[in-house]
Amino acid sequence: MRRILGTLLTAAVTVLGAVVGVSAPAHAAGHTPVVFVHGYTGNASNWVTAEAVFAAAGYSSNEMFAFNYNSYGDNKTNAASLASYVNQVRAQTGADKVDIVNHSMGGLVSWWYIKELGGQQYVRHLASLAGANHGTTAAYSCLIYTTCQQMSPGSSFIQTLASGDETPGDTKYATWYSPCDGVINPYTSTMLSGATNNYVACENHLTYLTDTVVLNSVRTFLAS
């Protein structure tokens, strides 16, 4: 009798566990995964400080991902690669959506993915730090590369992105921009119509990546 009761108890626990497993979301207990997208000539190591800030706030290493792409190729190709990367992150984490944090030219890569490749359905928040969203005259110095041609103010690439709704879908958008940027010219290029555009009194283009005040502001935005 004791053996029979034990068998029945084990079966009941197994059934209960199966029911709970079906009803509980795969990523319910954690944060929305964050995908960091670097800028022109950057790489995944640009996000070391950001990852430390997020980790201090409770993010685990399997909730933070840094996307690498070719700074000298084509941002349409880079955006398609980002789309594949986001799908991989979603499959790995079980999350329906991700948050994207980008810097500089990463703004164009992210924006093209969201607006032109249907990424809005998979992106919960987009945070753009000094994004070259409407171009920068600094790109005139590297026009030998397709990405710089696309990053130039008035390019057909940017005209496509800026046409119609700049912040489509249910994605929440925010930008951080500063007159002290020095690389994004004009510095207001980062702003997106319909986004929460955060003016930073004086921030160098590269110090966005190490400014813990700004990075905590980004983290707070992602929690909204």
SULNOR-V230512 format. One record per backbone hydrogen bond with DSSP energy under -1.0 kcal/mol. CO is the residue of the C=O (numbers start at 1). NH is the residue of the N-H. If there is no record, write none. Layout:
# SULNOR-V230512
co=CO nh=NH
co=CO nh=NH
This chain:
# SULNOR-V230512
co=1 nh=5
co=2 nh=6
co=3 nh=7
co=4 nh=8
co=5 nh=9
co=6 nh=10
co=7 nh=11
co=8 nh=12
co=9 nh=13
co=10 nh=14
co=11 nh=15
co=12 nh=16
co=13 nh=17
co=14 nh=18
co=15 nh=19
co=16 nh=20
co=17 nh=21
co=18 nh=22
co=19 nh=23
co=20 nh=24
co=25 nh=28
co=33 nh=99
co=34 nh=65
co=35 nh=101
co=36 nh=67
co=37 nh=103
co=39 nh=42
co=43 nh=46
co=44 nh=47
co=45 nh=48
co=47 nh=51
co=48 nh=52
co=49 nh=53
co=50 nh=54
co=51 nh=55
co=52 nh=56
co=54 nh=59
co=55 nh=58
co=60 nh=63
co=63 nh=34
co=65 nh=36
co=70 nh=73
co=74 nh=78
co=75 nh=79
co=76 nh=80
co=77 nh=81
co=78 nh=82
co=79 nh=83
co=80 nh=84
co=81 nh=85
co=82 nh=86
co=83 nh=87
co=84 nh=88
co=85 nh=89
co=86 nh=90
co=87 nh=91
co=88 nh=92
co=89 nh=93
co=90 nh=94
co=98 nh=124
co=99 nh=35
co=100 nh=127
co=101 nh=37
co=102 nh=129
co=103 nh=106
co=104 nh=107
co=104 nh=132
co=105 nh=109
co=106 nh=110
co=107 nh=111
co=108 nh=112
co=109 nh=113
co=110 nh=114
co=111 nh=115
co=112 nh=116
co=112 nh=117
co=113 nh=119
co=114 nh=120
co=118 nh=121
co=119 nh=122
co=122 nh=98
co=124 nh=172
co=125 nh=100
co=126 nh=174
co=127 nh=102
co=128 nh=176
co=129 nh=104
co=132 nh=135
co=136 nh=139
co=137 nh=140
co=138 nh=141
co=139 nh=142
co=142 nh=145
co=145 nh=149
co=146 nh=150
co=147 nh=151
co=151 nh=136
co=152 nh=155
co=155 nh=159
co=156 nh=160
co=157 nh=161
co=158 nh=162
co=172 nh=126
co=173 nh=196
co=174 nh=128
co=175 nh=198
co=176 nh=130
co=177 nh=200
co=178 nh=181
co=181 nh=205
co=183 nh=185
co=185 nh=137
co=186 nh=189
co=187 nh=190
co=188 nh=191
co=192 nh=195
co=196 nh=175
co=198 nh=177
co=206 nh=209
co=207 nh=210
co=207 nh=211
co=211 nh=215
co=212 nh=216
co=213 nh=217
co=214 nh=218
co=215 nh=219
co=216 nh=220
co=217 nh=221
co=218 nh=222
co=219 nh=223
co=221 nh=224
